[in-house]
Amino acid sequence: MHPEDLARDHTIYSCVMGSRAFGLATDGSDTDRRGVFVAPTPLFWRFEKPPTHVDGPGEERFSWELERFCELALRANPNVLECLHSPLVEHIDDTGRELLSLRGAFLSRRVHDSFTRYALGQRRKLEVDVRTHGAPRWKHAMHLLRLLMSVGDLLRTGELTIDVGDRREALLAVKRGEVSWPEVEAWMARLGAETDEWSHRTPLPAEPDRRRVEDFLFRTRRASAGQD
């Protein structure tokens, strides 16, 4: 089976991500699509296993196989967790709805380390741009601020909300280069300090509910095996 056929024929959940999901879209924004597919169980009985992810079909579309998706979500991967919470769902079936019902099972205090580590990597790239070109890529600076806001809210409330709401205009001003880099740096430092503070008081559990997720995966695999 061709990888794109897996994404085309076996997707259980797909959504729009990027600026459109974050509430930061402008006229020139792309439409980034993400999805989760379930590879038929018999494919795992061969020496050559199905892919863990698929690019396409079409541009700006990327999908994960369910097991890989769950593994990454249990590790608090920012991109995967945000995919689970997109307000722009394009396709979902019964298995996809059960996956979304497990959103809380994936959330834990691990988000502090994973989101902070990801943010640090993005911050270093921005600093390289400043040293090389005298300014960062402002769009990337905006999205880093958004990420820091998101994880701060998550640690504070126990819920992941990815639409920026009333912070939209302030963030878009950063994207347009209307905020100086020192001001952006200070904003990032303030958000980072708030995140660190909330990591000690968060209502999130210490660990995700791995057993609940694994039970869902097992039942999904068994149901798929019975269909073939």
C-alpha positions as CSV (number, residue, x, y, z in Angstrom):
1,M,0.0,0.0,0.0
2,H,1.4,3.4,-1.0
3,P,2.0,5.7,2.0
4,E,-0.3,8.4,0.6
5,D,-3.1,5.9,0.3
6,L,-2.8,5.2,4.0
7,A,-3.4,8.9,4.7
8,R,-6.1,9.2,2.1
9,D,-8.1,6.1,3.0
10,H,-7.4,5.5,6.7
11,T,-7.4,8.9,8.3
12,I,-9.4,9.0,11.6
13,Y,-8.8,12.7,12.4
14,S,-7.6,15.7,10.4
15,C,-7.4,19.4,11.2
16,V,-6.0,22.7,10.2
17,M,-3.0,23.9,12.1
18,G,-0.6,26.9,11.9
19,S,-1.7,30.5,11.9
20,R,-5.3,29.7,11.0
21,A,-5.7,27.5,14.1
22,F,-3.8,30.0,16.3
23,G,-6.0,32.9,15.3
24,L,-3.1,34.6,13.6
25,A,-4.0,34.2,10.0
26,T,-3.6,37.0,7.5
27,D,-4.5,37.2,3.8
28,G,-1.3,35.5,2.8
29,S,-1.3,32.6,5.3
30,D,-1.0,29.1,4.2
31,T,-3.4,26.3,5.2
32,D,-1.4,23.7,7.1
33,R,-3.2,20.4,7.5
34,R,-2.3,17.6,10.0
35,G,-3.9,14.2,10.5
36,V,-3.8,10.8,12.2
37,F,-4.3,7.6,10.3
38,V,-4.6,4.0,11.4
39,A,-2.5,1.6,9.3
40,P,-4.5,-1.7,8.9
41,T,-3.2,-4.2,11.5
42,P,-2.2,-6.9,9.0
43,L,0.4,-4.5,7.6
44,F,2.3,-4.9,10.8
45,W,2.5,-8.7,10.3
46,R,5.0,-8.2,7.4
47,F,8.7,-7.7,7.6
48,E,8.3,-4.2,6.1
49,K,6.2,-2.2,8.5
50,P,3.9,0.7,7.6
51,P,5.3,4.2,7.8
52,T,5.1,6.2,11.1
53,H,4.2,9.3,9.2
54,V,3.2,10.4,5.7
55,D,3.8,13.7,3.8
56,G,0.8,14.4,1.6
57,P,-1.3,13.8,-0.3
58,G,-1.2,17.4,-1.5
59,E,0.9,20.3,-0.2
60,E,1.1,21.4,3.4
61,R,-0.3,18.1,4.7
62,F,1.4,15.8,7.2
63,S,-0.1,12.8,9.0
64,W,1.1,10.5,11.8
65,E,0.2,6.8,12.2
66,L,-1.8,6.4,15.4
67,E,0.8,4.6,17.4
68,R,3.5,7.2,16.6
69,F,1.1,10.0,17.3
70,C,0.3,8.6,20.7
71,E,3.9,8.0,21.6
72,L,4.7,11.6,20.8
73,A,1.7,13.0,22.6
74,L,2.6,11.0,25.7
75,R,6.1,12.6,25.6
76,A,4.3,16.0,25.5
77,N,5.5,16.9,22.0
78,P,4.2,20.4,21.4
79,N,3.2,20.0,17.7
80,V,1.3,16.8,18.4
81,L,-0.5,18.1,21.5
82,E,-1.6,21.2,19.7
83,C,-2.9,19.1,16.8
84,L,-5.2,17.4,19.3
85,H,-6.6,20.7,20.3
86,S,-7.1,22.4,17.0
87,P,-10.4,24.3,16.8
88,L,-10.5,23.6,13.0
89,V,-11.4,19.9,12.6
90,E,-11.9,18.9,9.0
91,H,-12.5,15.2,9.3
92,I,-13.2,12.8,12.2
93,D,-14.7,9.4,12.6
94,D,-15.7,7.4,15.7
95,T,-12.1,6.3,16.4
96,G,-11.0,9.9,15.9
97,R,-13.6,11.1,18.4
98,E,-12.3,8.6,20.9
99,L,-8.8,9.9,20.4
100,L,-10.0,13.4,21.1
101,S,-11.8,12.2,24.2
102,L,-8.4,11.1,25.5
103,R,-6.8,14.6,25.2
104,G,-6.6,15.0,29.0
105,A,-4.9,11.6,29.3
106,F,-1.9,13.0,27.3
107,L,-1.4,16.1,29.4
108,S,1.0,16.1,32.3
109,R,3.7,18.2,33.9
110,R,6.0,16.9,31.2
111,V,4.8,19.8,29.0
112,H,7.0,22.2,30.9
113,D,10.2,20.5,29.9
114,S,9.1,19.6,26.4
115,F,7.7,23.0,25.5
116,T,10.6,24.8,27.1
117,R,13.1,22.7,25.4
118,Y,11.4,23.3,22.0
119,A,11.2,27.0,22.7
120,L,14.9,27.2,23.6
121,G,15.8,25.6,20.3
122,Q,13.7,28.2,18.4
123,R,15.2,31.0,20.5
124,R,18.7,30.0,19.5
125,K,17.8,30.1,15.8
126,L,16.4,33.6,16.3
127,E,19.6,34.7,18.0
128,V,21.7,33.3,15.1
129,D,19.5,35.4,12.7
130,V,20.1,38.5,14.9
131,R,23.9,38.0,14.9
132,T,23.9,37.3,11.2
133,H,21.4,39.7,9.7
134,G,20.8,42.2,12.5
135,A,17.2,41.1,13.1
136,P,15.3,37.9,13.7
137,R,12.7,36.3,11.4
138,W,9.8,38.2,12.9
139,K,7.2,35.6,12.0
140,H,9.2,33.0,14.0
141,A,9.6,35.4,16.9
142,M,5.8,35.8,17.0
143,H,5.2,32.1,17.0
144,L,7.7,31.5,19.8
145,L,5.9,34.1,21.9
146,R,2.7,32.3,21.2
147,L,4.1,29.0,22.2
148,L,5.3,30.4,25.5
149,M,1.9,31.9,26.2
150,S,0.3,28.6,25.4
151,V,2.3,26.5,27.7
152,G,2.0,29.1,30.5
153,D,-1.8,29.0,30.2
154,L,-1.7,25.2,30.1
155,L,0.3,24.9,33.3
156,R,-1.9,27.5,35.0
157,T,-5.3,26.1,34.0
158,G,-4.6,22.5,33.1
159,E,-6.1,23.0,29.6
160,L,-4.4,23.6,26.3
161,T,-5.9,26.5,24.2
162,I,-4.1,27.3,21.1
163,D,-6.2,30.3,19.7
164,V,-4.4,33.4,20.9
165,G,-7.7,35.3,21.4
166,D,-7.2,39.0,22.4
167,R,-3.4,38.7,22.1
168,R,-3.7,38.6,18.4
169,E,-2.9,42.2,17.6
170,A,0.1,42.3,19.9
171,L,1.5,39.2,18.3
172,L,0.9,40.4,14.8
173,A,2.7,43.6,15.6
174,V,5.8,41.5,16.4
175,K,5.3,39.7,13.0
176,R,5.3,43.1,11.3
177,G,8.6,44.0,13.0
178,E,6.9,46.9,14.9
179,V,8.4,45.7,18.2
180,S,12.1,45.9,18.8
181,W,14.2,42.8,19.4
182,P,15.1,43.9,23.0
183,E,11.4,44.3,23.8
184,V,10.7,40.9,22.3
185,E,13.6,39.4,24.4
186,A,12.2,40.9,27.5
187,W,8.7,39.6,26.7
188,M,10.1,36.1,26.2
189,A,12.0,36.3,29.5
190,R,8.9,37.4,31.3
191,L,6.8,34.6,29.8
192,G,9.6,32.0,30.6
193,A,9.7,33.1,34.2
194,E,5.9,32.8,34.5
195,T,6.0,29.4,33.0
196,D,8.7,28.2,35.4
197,E,6.6,29.6,38.3
198,W,3.5,27.8,37.2
199,S,5.3,24.5,36.7
200,H,5.5,24.2,40.5
201,R,1.8,24.9,41.0
202,T,0.1,23.4,38.0
203,P,-3.0,21.2,38.4
204,L,-1.6,18.8,35.8
205,P,-0.6,15.3,36.9
206,A,3.0,14.3,37.1
207,E,2.7,11.7,34.4
208,P,0.2,11.1,31.5
209,D,-2.3,8.3,31.7
210,R,-0.3,5.9,29.6
211,R,-2.4,2.8,30.4
212,R,-5.6,4.5,29.2
213,V,-4.0,5.5,25.9
214,E,-2.5,2.0,25.5
215,D,-5.9,0.4,26.0
216,F,-7.3,2.6,23.3
217,L,-4.5,1.7,20.9
218,F,-4.9,-2.0,21.6
219,R,-8.6,-1.9,21.0
220,T,-8.1,0.0,17.8
221,R,-5.6,-2.5,16.5
222,R,-7.8,-5.4,17.4
223,A,-10.8,-3.9,15.7
224,S,-8.7,-3.3,12.5
225,A,-7.5,-6.9,12.5
226,G,-11.1,-8.1,12.7
227,Q,-12.0,-6.1,9.6
228,D,-9.6,-7.8,7.3
